[in-house]
Amino acid sequence: PSVYDSMAVGSTYSVPLAPLGLGDEKLGASVEVDNSQQLTTGVELRAPAGSYERFISVQRQVSPDSDPSGVVKAGVLGKF
């Protein structure tokens, strides 16, 4: 579960792709529902890049009273 300004409940799953011969990449999926019934789903691919980690992520949000919206994120995260 995740806690923000209000309560949201969800799950995140991450699967290493090395057993499939695809290197150190990990494929993840997430689902989250908040108290206003907004549903957020996402898929991301992460891979190490030295002391950093690169990623690409696609998220989709659906509220009961509005059209779905999508977000694509990509970047590099530093590890400390």
Phi, psi and chi 1 to 4 in degrees:
 res  aa     phi    psi   chi1   chi2   chi3   chi4
   1 PRO       -  149.0    0.5    0.9      -      -
   2 SER  -119.1  142.8  -56.2      -      -      -
   3 VAL  -118.0  126.0  176.7      -      -      -
   4 TYR  -121.1 -146.0  -60.0   96.8      -      -
   5 ASP   -63.0  -27.7  -67.3  -23.0      -      -
   6 SER  -128.8 -173.3   56.8      -      -      -
   7 MET   -94.3  136.0 -179.9   66.9   94.6      -
   8 ALA  -133.7  140.3      -      -      -      -
   9 VAL  -121.3  135.6  177.7      -      -      -
  10 GLY  -165.3 -179.1      -      -      -      -
  11 SER  -138.4  148.6  -64.8      -      -      -
  12 THR  -130.0  132.8  -58.5      -      -      -
  13 TYR  -121.4  138.7  -60.5   95.5      -      -
  14 SER  -131.4  130.2 -179.0      -      -      -
  15 VAL  -122.1  122.1  177.5      -      -      -
  16 PRO   -69.5  139.5   19.4  -24.1      -      -
  17 LEU   -97.8   -0.5  -60.4  178.2      -      -
  18 ALA   -58.2  -40.0      -      -      -      -
  19 PRO   -61.7  -18.1  -24.8   33.6      -      -
  20 LEU   -93.9    4.1  -58.8  174.7      -      -
  21 GLY    79.9   22.8      -      -      -      -
  22 LEU  -106.6   18.5  -61.7  173.7      -      -
  23 GLY    85.8 -155.6      -      -      -      -
  24 ASP   -89.3    9.3  -66.8  -27.3      -      -
  25 GLU   -66.4  153.1  -71.0   85.0    2.2      -
  26 LYS  -127.9  136.1  -68.0 -179.4 -177.6  174.6
  27 LEU  -105.6  128.4 -177.4   63.2      -      -
  28 GLY  -125.1  154.8      -      -      -      -
  29 ALA  -139.1  145.1      -      -      -      -
  30 SER  -140.8  151.6   61.8      -      -      -
  31 VAL  -139.2  134.1  176.0      -      -      -
  32 GLU  -144.5  138.4 -175.8  178.1  -79.9      -
  33 VAL  -127.7  130.6  178.5      -      -      -
  34 ASP  -103.1 -177.7   66.5   13.6      -      -
  35 ASN   -71.0  -10.9   60.5  -10.5      -      -
  36 SER   -98.3   15.4   63.8      -      -      -
  37 GLN    66.7   20.5  -61.4  -59.4  -46.1      -
  38 GLN   -77.2  127.7  178.5  172.5  -56.2      -
  39 LEU  -105.0  127.2  174.9   66.8      -      -
  40 THR  -120.7  124.5  -56.9      -      -      -
  41 THR  -119.7  153.5   56.5      -      -      -
  42 GLY  -156.7  155.5      -      -      -      -
  43 VAL  -135.3  136.2  175.7      -      -      -
  44 GLU  -142.2  153.5   72.0  177.1   14.7      -
  45 LEU  -121.9  124.6 -178.2   64.4      -      -
  46 ARG  -122.4  146.4  -68.0 -175.9  175.5  -95.0
  47 ALA  -150.7  143.6      -      -      -      -
  48 PRO   -71.0  149.3   19.9  -25.3      -      -
  49 ALA  -141.1   78.1      -      -      -      -
  50 GLY    69.3 -125.0      -      -      -      -
  51 SER   -88.3    9.3   61.6      -      -      -
  52 TYR  -117.8  174.1  -64.9   91.7      -      -
  53 GLU  -135.0  127.7 -176.6  177.4   52.9      -
  54 ARG   -99.2  153.6   62.9 -177.0 -169.7  -92.0
  55 PHE  -151.8  157.4   72.0   93.1      -      -
  56 ILE  -136.7  135.7 -174.5  165.7      -      -
  57 SER  -137.5  141.0  174.3      -      -      -
  58 VAL  -123.9  126.6  177.8      -      -      -
  59 GLN  -126.4  149.7  -68.0 -179.5  -30.2      -
  60 ARG  -134.9  130.4 -176.1  172.6 -170.8 -113.1
  61 GLN  -115.7  138.2  -72.0 -175.1  -29.8      -
  62 VAL  -132.4  123.2  179.8      -      -      -
  63 SER  -104.4  152.6  -63.9      -      -      -
  64 PRO   -59.0  -28.9  -20.3   28.4      -      -
  65 ASP  -113.4   19.5   56.3   -9.5      -      -
  66 SER  -146.5  168.4   66.0      -      -      -
  67 ASP   -74.5  152.5  -67.6  -28.5      -      -
  68 PRO   -63.7  149.7  -14.7   24.2      -      -
  69 SER  -128.0  149.9   65.4      -      -      -
  70 GLY  -124.9  150.2      -      -      -      -
  71 VAL  -134.7  135.8  175.7      -      -      -
  72 VAL  -117.0  128.0  176.4      -      -      -
  73 LYS  -123.1  146.5  -60.3  176.6 -172.8  177.0
  74 ALA  -148.0  150.9      -      -      -      -
  75 GLY   174.4 -170.5      -      -      -      -
  76 VAL  -130.4  130.4  176.6      -      -      -
  77 LEU  -108.6  135.1  -59.7  172.7      -      -
  78 GLY   -86.4  144.8      -      -      -      -
  79 LYS  -108.1  135.2  -65.2 -178.6 -179.2  179.6
  80 PHE  -113.0      -  -59.7   97.7      -      -
